[in-house]
Amino acid sequence: MVHFTSVKDIGPLDQAISEAFEVKRNKFADSSLGKHRTALLIFFNSSLRTRLSTQKAAENLGMNVIVLNVQQGAWNLETRKGTIMDGDKPEHLLEAIPVMGCYADIIGVRSFARFEHKEDDYSEMILDQFIKYSGRPVISMEAATRHPLQSFADHITIEEYKTKEKPKVVLTWAPHPKALPQAVPNSFAEWMVAAGYHVIITHPRGYELDEHFTQGAEIVYDQQEAFRGADFIYAKNWAAFRDTVYGKVLNTDSSWMVDNRKMELTDNGYFMHCLPVRRNMVVTDDVLDGPRSLVIPQAANREIAAQVVIRRILKNLTQFDL
């Protein structure tokens, strides 16, 4: 593995899951693998689980870790090419990225969709520049269109808790007061289809995701119908994708919130969410705090997912050095 930006980079999923369980049994088995190596984790956006889990995973492997918050303590960075830099951004990514590469062996990047230009978001303009100009392996810690570390952790969690080979996994849209990116639902759908699960996506009309990510999933507009017999319910908000309404909030219908009445339609299903979550808007307290909630195991598995990815990249670096 050179870069990690999507499910395509992880290789056979059964091998990745087996490796994840191996790491989970002994997180420190390869504690010297990253000795004298540095992971630079760059955050253009806020983070809790991604920051902590990726840093912990790198440290488990013996790496030095540098965390850079672009919005705090760094120059304001210009990202678009061809811009006349006469505003508040004194440095361009084209210079900043290769400089960062001088100080790191692996670079993790977190940069959300900005909802300014759909073509910029869906071309992964920022992530792509790091891959092109850093000269280092790059890990996506959530980009404009995907959140592969989260989806890998979600996959690990489902494999731990499933009771049948191909469970019914439902991704449901939920209301939210702000426009949120499509990265988590895009990535989750892509990984779940790749895993061979029975995948259903349910949302109000107008919230259709890019078919590039949802191909192989069933789209159901009736949420209660989608929930019937489900083994796992994954709740997430996302903004509209279509060109004319891209990044817009079209619906705040509270009837799409996940509650116990809807969970009773499932086959004793588990509730999942990537966090942070708006209580009593996305999901009720009793579901989130209930015995079938997996949000904490999901969060714990973020460390495992990151460690598998970093471990593979480090092994590739070692082989390259030899």
N, C-alpha and C positions, 0 to 999 in steps of 0.2 A: 504494500500500500504506500503510495506517494502522497496523495491528498485525500481528504475525507470530506465530501460535500453532499453525498446522497447514498441511497441504498446500493447503487451500482458499484460503489467503491469498496463495499464490505466483503464482496465475494459470496460464496454459498452461505445461506443463512443458518443452516444446521451447524456448520463449522463455527460460525461466529457465536451462536448460542452455546455450543459446547465450550468454547474458549471463555465465554462470559462466566459460566458456572465454575470453570477451573479457577478463574481469577477470584471469584466470590469466595471460594473455599480457602484461598490463601492470597490475600492482597499484596503480601510482601515477598512473594516467591522470587520476584525479579527486581528486588530493591536496589540492585547495583547496575541495572541495565542502563539507566539514565545518568550515571555518574559523570560529572563534568559537562553535562548537556543542559541547555537552557530552553525552557518553554516561555514564550512571550505571549500573553493573553491580552488581546486588544478589544476594548469594549467601547463601541460607539453608542451603546444603549445600556439601560439599567439591567442588572442581573442579580439574582440571589443563588438559585440552584446551579446554574451553569457556571458561575464564577467559582463557587465553593467546590463543586464536584470535580471540575476540570483541574483546578489547582491541587486538590487532594489526590486525584489520580496520578498527576505528574509527580507529586512528591512521593507517593507510594513506590514509584519506579526510580526514585533517587535523583530526580531532576531538580535543578534550580528553577524557580518560577518568578517571572516579572509580570506584574499586572499593570496595564496602562489604561486609564480611563480618559478617553479622548476629550471628553467635555470638562474634565477637571485636571488642571495642571499641565495640559499639553496645548500646543498651538491649535487654533481653530483651523481645520483642514479643508481645503478645496478638493472636491472629488471629480468634478466634470472637466473633461479635456476642452481646450479651446477657450476657456473662460479668461476674460481680462480681470486680473486679480487686483482690483482697485477698491475692494470692500473690506470686510472684517476678517478675511481669511488670509493670513500671511504665508501659509505653507501649503504646498500641493502634495497629494498622495504620491505623485510620480517621483518626488524626491524622498518623502517620508518613508515610503515602503522599503526601498533598498537600504536606507539607513537602519530601519528596524531589523532587516535581515542580517545586518552586520553583527547584531547582538544576540541572535537567537539561533537555535537549531531547528525548532518547530514553532510555528506561529498559529495561534488560534484567533479567529476573528468573529466578532458578533456585531452585525449591522442589519437592522430591520429595514423593511420596505418603508419608503418615505411618503408614498402616495402622492408624489409630485409629478412623476413621469412614469407611466406604466412600463414603457419600453426600457427605462433604466432599471426599474425594479426587477422585471422578469428577464433581463439580460444579466442579472447579478453583477452590475457594474463595479461595485466596491470589492466584493469577494474575488471577482475575476482579475482585478488589478493586483491584488495580493499574490495570486497564483502566478501571474505573468512577471511581476517585477521584484518579488522578495528573494527569489533564489532559494527558497526554503519550502519544506512540506507545509501545507496549510490545512487546518481543521476548521470547518464551519461550526461555530458555536451558536448558530442561528443566523441565517441570511434572509434575503428578501422573500425567497420562495420556498425554502425548506429549513427544517430544524432536525438534522439527522441524528444528533446525539440524543435528543429527546425521544425520537421515534425508535431508536435502538433500545433505549431503556424501556420504552413501552412494550416492545417486542419481548424483551427479557421477562418483564413482569407477567405478560400474558402466558408465556411458556411455563412460568412457575405455577400459575394458578389455574390453568385450563384443566378441564376434566374430560375433554374429548379432543381428538386429533385436529379437527377443523372447526373450532368454535365459531359461533355467530357473533361478529364484532360490529357494533353500531357506533358510527360517528354522528353525533347530533349537534346541530347548531343550537346556540343558546343566546339569549339577549344580553346586551352589554351597552353601557352608556357611551362608549368610545368606539371609533373605528379601529379594529385590530387587523394585523396582517393575516394573510392566508398561509403563512409558512408552516405552522403546526398542523393544520388540517391537511394541507397538500402532502406533507411528508408522512403523516400518519397513514393516510389513504394509500400512498405509494408503498410503504413498508408492509402494511397489512395484506395488500393484494399479493405482493411478492412472497409473503409467508404462506400463501395458499389458504387463508381463512375465508369464511363466508362474510364478505364485507358489505355493509349497507350504510349509505350516507343519507341522512335526513335533514331537511332544512326548508324554510319558506321559499316559495318561488322568487327568483331574482338573486338567490345566493349560490347559484351553481358555481362550482370551482372549475379551474382549468382542466379540461378533459385529459390533458397530458398526465395529470397526477391521479385521476380517478378512474381511468380505464380499467375495467375488470371489476369495479364495484357497482352495486345496484343503487340507484337513486330512488328514494321513496319520499314523497312530500307529506305523507301522513305520519307524524311522529309516533303516535300510539301504535299504529300498524307496524312501524319499523321496530319498536321495542319488543313486540311479542316474541317470546321464546329466545331472546338475546342472552348470550353468556357474558358479554362485556358491553358496557355503555361508556363511551368516551365523549364527554361534553366539551365543546369549545365554541367560542364566538369567532366570527371572521367577517370582514367587510366585503362588500360586493366586488366582483371581479370583472364584470362586463365593461367594455370600453367606456360607454357613456356614463356609467355610475361608479367607475373604479374608485375604491377607497371610501365609498359612502356608506352611511348607516341607513338602510332602507326600512328597518323594522326593529321595534323594541318590544314586541308582543310578549308579555310576561307569561303567556300560556305555554311558551316553549321552555320554560324553566324545568329542570329535572327535579321531581319530588317523589315521595314514597309511593304515591298512587301509580305513577308511571313505572317505577322500578318493580312494582308487583306484577306488571305485565311480562317481565322477563322470566327466564328460567333460573330463578335465584341468582340473577346476574350481579356482577361486580361493577362498581362505579369507578371511573378513571377521569383524571384531569391533570394537565401538565403543571398547574399552579403558576402564578397566583390566581386565585379565583374570587369572584365577587359573590359572597354568601347571600343567599335569598334573592339572587337575581339570576345567576347561572344555575345554582343548585341550592336546595334547602339545607339548613343546618342538620336535620335529622338524617339525610342521605350522606352528606359529607362526613359527619361524625359517626356514621353507623358502622356495623360490623362488616359490611360488604364494600366499604370504601378502600381503594388501593392507592390513594394519592400519596401516602407516606412511603410505602414500598416502591412506588414509581420513582419518587424523589431519591430514595436510597440507591436505586439502580442507575441513576445518572452517573455516579462515581464509577460503577462497574463498566458501563458503556464507554465512558471516556478512557478508562484504563486499557480496555481492549484495543481501542483505536490508537492510543499513544504507544502502547507496547508494540503493536505491529509496525508503526512508523519507525520507532527506535531500532527495531530489529533490522529493518531495511537500511537504516542509516549505518548501522554497524557493519552490515554486509558490504555496503558501498565503501566504507572506510578501508575494509580489508582488501 
